Amino acid sequence: MAYQSVNPYTGKLIQTYPSTTEQEVEVALKNADEFYQLAKTQPIEKRAEKLQLIADTFRENLDDYARLITTNMGMLFTEAQAEVKKTIEFAEYYAQNAAKLLEDTPYNDVPGVRAHVKYQSIGAILLVEPWNFPYTQIMRVFAPNFMVGNPVLLKDPSIIPDCSDAFATVTQKAGIPTGAFKNLLINYDQVNTIIADPRVQGVALTGSEGAGKKIAAEAGANLKKSTMELGGTDVFIVTEDADLDQAIKVGAKARLTNAGQVCTSAKRFIINSKVYDQFLDGLIAEFAKRKIGDPQDPKTTLAPLSSKSAQEKLQKQVDMAIAGGAELLWGDNTPFEGPGASFHPLILSGMQPDNPMYDQELFGPVAQVYKVDSDEEAIELANASQHGLGGTVFAGDLDRAEKLASQIETGQVAINQMLTSHASLPFGGVKLSGYGRELSDLGIREFVNAKTIIDG
């Protein structure tokens, strides 16, 4: 597995990194265990100071870190700047709130018995992350576990090594203890070896359904706790009483941000028949405004995909969907020529259950639109998926919107706004979109020993 950064707009190689050796893995595991032992007696305030320093370093060099995202995986520079800001938000949330979130919880409901639960570290956590949000994906697991006292070992994607190396450098600049975080440029055989090691007690993965099944199976075989944040086929429901202009504007952004390479981006638009034509016309108009080009150019409004292989995979999926009966309503399905990974935005309709792409995640700027006559039909269609990560509802009647949101089988739903993550809110999915939660109080308690102490 070659770790190398390739600019997805130009196709030019930036640099190649040497892989982590078996000896280096063992040193990382040894150092991680030493930090685990150290953190047991270290005041949590010490770690909070270091985590704040990490946030400060990202803030002071925001544009430099954003530029690495753009050159490694193609994100628009303005979006990459927002990604760094979100990374800072996640770090500061746990630096400021972890001590309170980890306070003992009293349990005094048993007559004559007083008890409390302490939240304690368990050991090293292996973190397997994707490329679409290079820093926040790491921070949302590193920050809470660092505050708990769990060391984190990172296996990041091979296509964004500049970003993972930069994250590691930031932690070193902040002076966190050796072993608290290590970026490992490893293959999946080494991943399995690390999972089996007794010094490792948990695995957190964000990625594809296929990767999730493999890593979860390995974790299960070794009786290690795991969390999985996998793909989605998220719905965007619009009722006939919705603010249509706002729904169209948000819907287009929700599908095309980060070139559509977001697990929780709007992928299936379920529109009430009374406003379907008007919504579709508006969505087409918004899609048509997007300008493909260099993601570092402020005039570019649609980034390339992350890599040539991502471009080729999405093209194959779209062609299979159309061959399976889907209709191309709008867009140019001609593949981009040349070394770059750009992709034309497309709008499809007529996706039926027998289509090979019906319940598959199309990770790119490709929207699917559906027409329904009732809320009941909208919910039935929304839940006709084995995925359940996120969703959005646009409706004028907030009680109606709340009812619809409560019936969608997903881990989170946004009402009359774009779905996004917040440090203080739980994030995760159900069904094939995974299990466990990141962020908030739930995220910091995923990899802890919730120890019950019955007081004398």
BELSULKA-V217801 format. One record per backbone hydrogen bond with DSSP energy under -0.5 kcal/mol. CO is the residue of the C=O (numbers start at 1). NH is the residue of the N-H. E is the energy in kcal/mol with one decimal. If there is no record, write none. Layout:
BEGIN
co->CO nh->NH e->E
co->CO nh->NH e->E
END
This chain:
BEGIN
co->1 nh->3 e->-0.5
co->2 nh->4 e->-0.9
co->3 nh->17 e->-3.2
co->4 nh->6 e->-0.5
co->5 nh->14 e->-3.5
co->5 nh->15 e->-1.0
co->7 nh->11 e->-3.2
co->8 nh->341 e->-2.5
co->12 nh->7 e->-2.5
co->15 nh->5 e->-2.4
co->17 nh->3 e->-0.6
co->21 nh->25 e->-2.0
co->22 nh->26 e->-2.1
co->23 nh->27 e->-2.1
co->24 nh->28 e->-2.1
co->25 nh->29 e->-2.4
co->26 nh->30 e->-2.4
co->27 nh->31 e->-2.8
co->28 nh->32 e->-2.4
co->29 nh->33 e->-2.1
co->30 nh->34 e->-1.8
co->31 nh->35 e->-2.2
co->32 nh->36 e->-2.3
co->33 nh->37 e->-2.1
co->34 nh->38 e->-2.3
co->35 nh->39 e->-3.2
co->36 nh->40 e->-0.8
co->38 nh->41 e->-1.5
co->38 nh->42 e->-0.6
co->43 nh->46 e->-1.5
co->43 nh->47 e->-0.9
co->44 nh->48 e->-2.0
co->45 nh->49 e->-1.9
co->46 nh->50 e->-1.5
co->47 nh->51 e->-2.6
co->48 nh->52 e->-2.1
co->49 nh->53 e->-1.8
co->50 nh->54 e->-2.0
co->51 nh->55 e->-2.0
co->52 nh->56 e->-2.6
co->53 nh->57 e->-2.2
co->54 nh->58 e->-2.0
co->55 nh->59 e->-2.2
co->56 nh->60 e->-2.7
co->57 nh->61 e->-1.2
co->59 nh->62 e->-1.1
co->61 nh->65 e->-2.1
co->62 nh->66 e->-2.3
co->63 nh->67 e->-2.3
co->64 nh->68 e->-1.2
co->65 nh->69 e->-1.2
co->66 nh->70 e->-1.9
co->67 nh->71 e->-2.3
co->68 nh->72 e->-1.9
co->69 nh->73 e->-2.8
co->69 nh->74 e->-0.6
co->69 nh->75 e->-0.6
co->70 nh->74 e->-1.2
co->76 nh->80 e->-2.7
co->77 nh->81 e->-2.2
co->78 nh->82 e->-1.6
co->79 nh->83 e->-2.0
co->80 nh->84 e->-2.0
co->81 nh->85 e->-2.0
co->82 nh->86 e->-2.2
co->83 nh->87 e->-1.9
co->84 nh->88 e->-2.0
co->85 nh->89 e->-2.1
co->86 nh->90 e->-2.4
co->87 nh->91 e->-2.1
co->88 nh->92 e->-2.7
co->89 nh->93 e->-2.2
co->90 nh->94 e->-1.6
co->91 nh->95 e->-2.2
co->92 nh->96 e->-2.2
co->93 nh->97 e->-1.8
co->94 nh->98 e->-2.0
co->97 nh->101 e->-2.5
co->98 nh->102 e->-1.8
co->100 nh->103 e->-1.4
co->102 nh->119 e->-0.6
co->104 nh->106 e->-0.6
co->105 nh->117 e->-2.4
co->107 nh->115 e->-0.9
co->109 nh->111 e->-0.5
co->110 nh->113 e->-2.3
co->114 nh->455 e->-2.1
co->115 nh->107 e->-3.1
co->116 nh->453 e->-3.3
co->117 nh->105 e->-2.0
co->118 nh->120 e->-0.7
co->118 nh->451 e->-2.6
co->120 nh->449 e->-3.2
co->124 nh->201 e->-2.9
co->124 nh->202 e->-1.0
co->125 nh->127 e->-0.5
co->125 nh->153 e->-2.7
co->126 nh->128 e->-0.6
co->126 nh->204 e->-2.7
co->127 nh->129 e->-0.6
co->127 nh->155 e->-3.3
co->128 nh->206 e->-2.1
co->131 nh->134 e->-0.6
co->133 nh->137 e->-1.9
co->135 nh->139 e->-2.8
co->136 nh->140 e->-2.6
co->138 nh->141 e->-1.3
co->138 nh->142 e->-3.2
co->139 nh->143 e->-2.2
co->140 nh->439 e->-0.7
co->141 nh->145 e->-1.6
co->142 nh->146 e->-3.2
co->143 nh->147 e->-2.0
co->144 nh->148 e->-1.9
co->145 nh->149 e->-2.2
co->145 nh->150 e->-2.8
co->149 nh->151 e->-0.6
co->151 nh->125 e->-2.8
co->152 nh->182 e->-1.7
co->153 nh->127 e->-3.5
co->154 nh->156 e->-0.5
co->154 nh->184 e->-2.8
co->155 nh->129 e->-1.7
co->157 nh->160 e->-1.0
co->158 nh->4 e->-1.6
co->159 nh->6 e->-0.5
co->160 nh->163 e->-0.6
co->160 nh->164 e->-1.8
co->161 nh->165 e->-2.2
co->162 nh->166 e->-1.7
co->163 nh->167 e->-2.4
co->164 nh->168 e->-2.1
co->165 nh->169 e->-2.2
co->166 nh->170 e->-2.2
co->167 nh->171 e->-1.9
co->168 nh->172 e->-1.9
co->169 nh->173 e->-2.4
co->170 nh->174 e->-1.7
co->171 nh->175 e->-0.5
co->171 nh->176 e->-1.7
co->172 nh->175 e->-1.0
co->177 nh->180 e->-2.1
co->180 nh->152 e->-2.4
co->182 nh->154 e->-3.1
co->182 nh->184 e->-0.6
co->184 nh->156 e->-0.5
co->184 nh->186 e->-1.3
co->185 nh->20 e->-2.8
co->187 nh->191 e->-1.7
co->188 nh->192 e->-2.0
co->189 nh->193 e->-1.8
co->190 nh->194 e->-2.4
co->191 nh->195 e->-2.5
co->192 nh->196 e->-1.9
co->193 nh->197 e->-0.8
co->194 nh->197 e->-0.8
co->197 nh->200 e->-1.9
co->199 nh->124 e->-2.0
co->201 nh->225 e->-1.0
co->202 nh->126 e->-2.8
co->203 nh->227 e->-2.0
co->204 nh->128 e->-2.8
co->205 nh->229 e->-2.7
co->208 nh->212 e->-2.4
co->209 nh->213 e->-2.2
co->210 nh->214 e->-1.7
co->211 nh->215 e->-2.6
co->212 nh->216 e->-2.7
co->213 nh->217 e->-1.9
co->214 nh->218 e->-1.9
co->215 nh->219 e->-2.6
co->216 nh->220 e->-2.7
co->217 nh->221 e->-2.4
co->218 nh->222 e->-1.0
co->219 nh->222 e->-0.5
co->219 nh->224 e->-2.9
co->220 nh->223 e->-1.6
co->225 nh->203 e->-2.1
co->227 nh->205 e->-2.4
co->228 nh->230 e->-0.6
co->228 nh->435 e->-1.3
co->229 nh->207 e->-1.8
co->234 nh->267 e->-2.2
co->234 nh->268 e->-2.8
co->235 nh->392 e->-1.8
co->236 nh->270 e->-1.8
co->237 nh->394 e->-2.9
co->238 nh->272 e->-2.4
co->239 nh->242 e->-1.4
co->242 nh->244 e->-1.3
co->243 nh->247 e->-2.5
co->244 nh->248 e->-2.6
co->245 nh->249 e->-2.1
co->246 nh->250 e->-2.9
co->247 nh->251 e->-2.5
co->248 nh->252 e->-2.3
co->249 nh->253 e->-1.7
co->250 nh->254 e->-2.9
co->251 nh->255 e->-1.3
co->252 nh->256 e->-2.1
co->253 nh->257 e->-2.1
co->254 nh->266 e->-0.9
co->256 nh->259 e->-1.6
co->257 nh->260 e->-1.5
co->258 nh->261 e->-2.0
co->260 nh->262 e->-1.2
co->260 nh->364 e->-0.6
co->262 nh->265 e->-1.6
co->267 nh->269 e->-0.6
co->267 nh->368 e->-1.8
co->268 nh->236 e->-2.4
co->268 nh->270 e->-0.7
co->269 nh->271 e->-0.7
co->269 nh->370 e->-2.9
co->270 nh->238 e->-2.3
co->271 nh->372 e->-2.4
co->272 nh->275 e->-1.9
co->272 nh->276 e->-0.7
co->275 nh->279 e->-2.7
co->276 nh->280 e->-3.0
co->277 nh->281 e->-2.4
co->278 nh->282 e->-2.0
co->279 nh->283 e->-2.8
co->280 nh->284 e->-2.6
co->281 nh->285 e->-2.1
co->282 nh->286 e->-2.2
co->283 nh->287 e->-2.8
co->284 nh->288 e->-2.6
co->285 nh->289 e->-0.7
co->286 nh->289 e->-0.8
co->286 nh->290 e->-0.6
co->287 nh->290 e->-1.3
co->290 nh->292 e->-0.6
co->291 nh->301 e->-2.3
co->291 nh->302 e->-1.9
co->294 nh->297 e->-2.0
co->295 nh->77 e->-2.5
co->296 nh->298 e->-0.5
co->297 nh->300 e->-1.9
co->302 nh->293 e->-1.0
co->307 nh->311 e->-1.9
co->308 nh->312 e->-2.4
co->309 nh->313 e->-2.3
co->310 nh->314 e->-2.3
co->311 nh->315 e->-2.2
co->312 nh->316 e->-1.9
co->313 nh->317 e->-2.1
co->314 nh->318 e->-2.6
co->315 nh->319 e->-2.4
co->316 nh->320 e->-2.1
co->317 nh->321 e->-2.3
co->318 nh->322 e->-2.4
co->319 nh->323 e->-2.4
co->320 nh->324 e->-1.6
co->321 nh->326 e->-2.4
co->322 nh->325 e->-1.6
co->327 nh->329 e->-1.0
co->327 nh->349 e->-2.1
co->330 nh->347 e->-2.3
co->331 nh->333 e->-0.7
co->341 nh->305 e->-2.5
co->346 nh->367 e->-2.6
co->347 nh->329 e->-2.1
co->347 nh->330 e->-1.5
co->348 nh->369 e->-2.4
co->349 nh->327 e->-3.2
co->350 nh->352 e->-0.6
co->352 nh->355 e->-2.5
co->355 nh->358 e->-2.1
co->357 nh->360 e->-1.5
co->360 nh->362 e->-0.6
co->361 nh->363 e->-0.9
co->362 nh->364 e->-1.7
co->364 nh->366 e->-2.4
co->365 nh->346 e->-2.2
co->367 nh->348 e->-3.4
co->368 nh->269 e->-3.6
co->369 nh->350 e->-0.6
co->370 nh->271 e->-2.9
co->372 nh->273 e->-3.1
co->374 nh->378 e->-1.8
co->375 nh->379 e->-2.4
co->376 nh->380 e->-2.2
co->377 nh->381 e->-2.2
co->378 nh->382 e->-2.6
co->379 nh->383 e->-2.4
co->381 nh->384 e->-1.0
co->383 nh->385 e->-1.8
co->386 nh->432 e->-3.3
co->388 nh->411 e->-0.7
co->388 nh->430 e->-2.2
co->389 nh->411 e->-0.8
co->389 nh->412 e->-0.8
co->390 nh->235 e->-0.7
co->391 nh->414 e->-2.4
co->392 nh->237 e->-2.8
co->393 nh->395 e->-0.5
co->393 nh->416 e->-3.0
co->394 nh->239 e->-2.4
co->396 nh->398 e->-0.7
co->397 nh->401 e->-2.4
co->398 nh->402 e->-2.7
co->399 nh->403 e->-2.1
co->400 nh->404 e->-2.5
co->401 nh->405 e->-2.8
co->402 nh->406 e->-2.2
co->403 nh->407 e->-0.9
co->404 nh->407 e->-0.8
co->404 nh->408 e->-1.0
co->405 nh->408 e->-0.6
co->408 nh->410 e->-1.8
co->412 nh->391 e->-0.6
co->414 nh->393 e->-2.5
co->414 nh->416 e->-0.5
co->422 nh->425 e->-1.8
co->423 nh->440 e->-2.6
co->427 nh->438 e->-2.9
co->430 nh->388 e->-0.7
co->430 nh->433 e->-2.0
co->431 nh->434 e->-1.6
co->433 nh->230 e->-2.4
co->435 nh->228 e->-2.4
co->438 nh->427 e->-2.1
co->439 nh->443 e->-2.4
co->440 nh->444 e->-1.2
co->441 nh->445 e->-0.7
co->442 nh->445 e->-0.6
co->443 nh->446 e->-1.0
co->445 nh->448 e->-0.6
co->448 nh->450 e->-0.9
co->449 nh->120 e->-1.9
co->449 nh->451 e->-1.6
co->450 nh->452 e->-0.5
co->451 nh->118 e->-2.8
co->452 nh->454 e->-0.5
co->453 nh->116 e->-2.2
co->453 nh->455 e->-0.7
END
